[in-house]
Amino acid sequence: MKDQAEKLRILTRNIKQEIDSEIDTAPKRKQTRIIAVTSGKGGVGKTNIALNLAISISEMGKKVILLDADMGLGNVDIIIGLIPKYNLYDVIKREKNIREIMINGPKGIQIIPGGSGIFQMADLKDRDLRMIVDELGSLDGECDYLIVDTGAGIASNVLSFALTADEIIIVTTPEPTSITDAYGIIKTASLQKARGKFHLIVNRVGSESEGDAVGKKIEYVCKRFLDIKVNILGHVMEDSKVHNAVMKQQALVLLAPSSIAAQNVRGIAYSLCGVREQPYAESIGIRDFFLRLVKSLK
């Protein structure tokens, strides 16, 4: 009996080791980092930052999907001369699947035109909602980054993205009203228990010292009054090449790669996801991101 018991223990141990080995060697599903790019007010260059950041990250060998979720002035496609034939609403109507509405952008990025589709999601019945969420969730693991270009301000539909994303990039300028609005969106999001880490980009600065000063000011007040750590990603210099790129409907980092603003954006991309990536909390994934988003919109 002892011999049989010992053989059983050995067999059980061997089976457990085989299972553990299979788990350890099983291919790990790629984890998608979901980053919302937002601002406290419009006109600060948020969409340009989101687009050029997406391209810069893609140039680093990462797979990037850019979701144009600015419902009021969604224009990621326009600033690079692309005209979407379909948007997320066509997926909701079950006339297209998610891959059929995606646009191939510069340097391998893919763009999802949101249109009115995101708000329509909030009105779906449970069965239809599960269908669209599963459709979006099919992208899980297919990209390294989902960058969401949100609207501006602290309206609930804008905050929903910030509250749901893994990370939140706030874009501001040195203008006093822009600084105040940036602080306002950080405060509002934090009070509503945003789950993501806060980052800051100071756009259109006249000098490096100005960019540093604005960043440190926002960093200080957020820590002092909100007890929140804001990560300063960097600043982007005022540069006429940005206007030229907009007029020519081309991405700055491709039209004028040696310009100071393009170099700034690439530096920020490296800080965000450089060779030695910083550890972040585990991503919720694309499917759960949209599921939580819809719940917050209802």
Long-range contacts (C-beta under 8 A, 24 or more apart in sequence): 29-140, 29-141, 30-141, 30-142, 30-143, 30-144, 31-141, 31-282, 31-283, 31-285, 32-139, 32-140, 32-141, 32-142, 32-143, 32-144, 32-145, 32-146, 32-283, 32-285, 32-286, 33-144, 33-145, 33-146, 33-166, 33-167, 33-273, 33-280, 33-283, 34-145, 34-146, 34-148, 34-164, 34-165, 34-166, 34-167, 34-283, 34-284, 34-286, 34-289, 35-145, 35-146, 35-147, 35-148, 35-165, 35-166, 35-167, 35-168, 35-169, 35-272, 36-148, 36-150, 36-161, 36-162, 36-164, 36-165, 36-167, 36-168, 36-169, 36-196, 37-147, 37-148, 37-149, 37-150, 37-169, 37-171, 38-150, 38-151, 38-152, 38-158, 38-161, 38-162, 38-168, 38-169, 38-170, 38-171, 38-185, 39-152, 39-153, 39-170, 39-171, 39-172, 39-178, 39-181, 39-182, 39-185, 40-152, 40-153, 40-154, 40-170, 40-172, 40-178, 40-180, 40-181, 40-182, 40-183, 40-184, 40-185, 41-152, 41-153, 41-177, 41-178, 41-181, 42-73, 42-152, 42-153, 43-152, 44-152, 44-171, 44-172, 44-173, 44-178, 44-203, 44-204, 45-171, 45-173, 45-203, 45-204, 45-236, 45-242, 46-149, 46-152, 46-171, 47-75, 47-76, 47-79, 47-149, 48-79, 48-242, 48-245, 48-246, 48-252, 49-169, 49-171, 49-201, 49-203, 49-236, 49-265, 50-76, 50-147, 50-149, 51-76, 51-79, 51-80, 51-149, 51-251, 52-251, 52-252, 52-253, 52-262, 52-265, 53-147, 53-169, 53-265, 53-268, 53-269, 53-272, 54-105, 54-109, 54-145, 54-147, 55-105, 55-106, 55-107, 55-109, 55-251, 55-253, 55-254, 56-253, 56-265, 56-266, 56-268, 56-269, 57-144, 57-145, 57-147, 57-269, 57-272, 57-273, 58-107, 58-108, 58-109, 59-107, 59-253, 59-266, 60-269, 60-270, 60-273, 62-144, 62-145, 62-273, 63-108, 63-142, 63-143, 63-144, 63-145, 64-108, 64-109, 64-110, 64-143, 64-144, 64-145, 64-146, 64-147, 65-102, 65-109, 65-110, 65-111, 65-112, 65-139, 65-142, 65-143, 65-145, 65-146, 65-147, 66-105, 66-109, 66-110, 66-111, 66-112, 66-147, 66-149, 67-111, 67-112, 67-114, 67-146, 67-147, 67-148, 67-149, 68-111, 68-112, 68-113, 68-114, 68-149, 69-114, 69-118, 69-148, 69-149, 69-150, 69-151, 69-161, 70-114, 70-149, 70-150, 70-151, 70-152, 71-114, 71-115, 71-116, 71-118, 71-119, 71-151, 71-157, 72-151, 73-151, 74-113, 74-114, 74-115, 74-149, 76-111, 76-113, 76-149, 77-103, 77-111, 77-113, 78-249, 79-246, 79-249, 80-105, 80-106, 80-249, 80-250, 80-251, 81-249, 81-250, 82-111, 84-111, 84-113, 84-115, 86-113, 87-113, 87-114, 87-115, 87-116, 87-117, 88-112, 88-113, 88-114, 88-115, 88-117, 88-118, 88-120, 88-121, 89-115, 89-116, 89-117, 89-120, 90-117, 91-117, 91-132, 91-135, 92-117, 92-120, 92-121, 92-124, 92-128, 92-132, 94-131, 97-135, 98-135, 98-136, 98-138, 98-139, 106-251, 106-254, 107-254, 110-143, 118-293, 118-297, 119-157, 119-297, 121-290, 121-293, 121-294, 121-297, 122-294, 122-297, 122-298, 124-294, 129-294, 132-290, 133-287, 133-290, 133-291, 133-294, 134-287, 136-286, 136-287, 136-290, 137-285, 137-286, 137-287, 137-288, 137-290, 139-286, 140-285, 140-286, 140-287, 144-273, 145-273, 146-286, 146-289, 153-181, 153-185, 154-184, 154-185, 154-188, 156-296, 156-297, 157-297, 159-185, 159-188, 159-189, 159-192, 160-293, 160-296, 160-297, 161-293, 162-189, 162-194, 162-196, 163-189, 163-192, 163-193, 163-194, 163-195, 163-296, 164-195, 164-284, 164-289, 164-292, 164-293, 164-296, 165-195, 165-196, 165-289, 166-195, 166-196, 166-197, 166-280, 166-281, 166-283, 166-284, 167-196, 167-197, 167-198, 167-199, 167-280, 168-194, 168-196, 168-197, 168-198, 168-199, 169-199, 169-200, 169-201, 169-233, 170-198, 170-199, 170-200, 170-201, 170-230, 171-201, 171-203, 172-200, 172-201, 172-202, 172-203, 172-214, 172-218, 173-202, 173-203, 173-204, 173-205, 174-202, 174-204, 174-205, 174-206, 174-210, 174-211, 174-214, 179-214, 179-217, 179-218, 182-218, 183-218, 183-221, 183-222, 186-218, 186-222, 186-226, 186-228, 186-230, 187-222, 187-225, 187-226, 190-226, 190-228, 195-281, 195-284, 197-231, 197-280, 197-281, 198-222, 198-228, 198-229, 198-230, 198-231, 199-230, 199-231, 199-232, 199-233, 199-272, 200-230, 200-231, 200-232, 200-233, 201-233, 201-234, 201-235, 201-236, 201-268, 202-232, 202-234, 202-235, 202-236, 203-235, 203-236, 204-236, 204-237, 204-238, 205-235, 205-236, 205-237, 205-238, 206-237, 206-238, 207-237, 208-235, 208-237, 210-235, 211-235, 211-236, 211-237, 233-268, 233-271, 233-272, 234-264, 234-267, 234-268, 234-271, 235-264, 236-261, 236-264, 236-265, 236-268, 237-261, 237-264
